[in-house]
Amino acid sequence: AKKVSNRVIFMDVGGKILEDCTRDDFFGHPEARQPRTKDFLDKILQH
């Protein structure tokens, strides 16, 4: 998603949209994301 998307939609397990933003906002400002999103980003951005 980081390399090929223009927009990122992040949903929780129930399908509720937690984030709907540009790729740059989503990956460039993880501190501004919802707690669930930040947890996810902390895990994937380490790799």
N, C-alpha and C positions, 0 to 999 in steps of 0.2 A: 504494500500500500504506500509505503514511504517514497518509492521510486516511480510509481505509475499512476497514482491517483491525483485528482484535483481537490477532492472532497473526501472527508472521512466521516462515517456514521458509526458510532460505537453504541452497541445495545447491551442491556443486561440479559440475564438468562430468560426472563419473562418476555423479552422482546421490546421492552421500553427503551426508547432512544435516550441515552445519557449525554451524548455529544453529537453535534452536527456542525462541522466546521471545516475550514480549509486544511489541507495537508500541512501547510506551514504552521498554522496555529496549533494543530493537534500534536505534531512532533516537536515543534520549536518552543512551545511553552507548556511543558507538562505540569508545572506548578499551578497553572490556572485551570486544570482539569478537575472533574468530579473525583471524589476519593476512590471510587471503584476503577475509574479510568487511570488514575495515577498509579494504583497498585499494578494494573496490567502493564502500563508503560515501564514501570520500574523493573518488571520481570523481563520484558522483551528487549528493552534498550541495552541491557547488559550484554547481549549476545551480538 
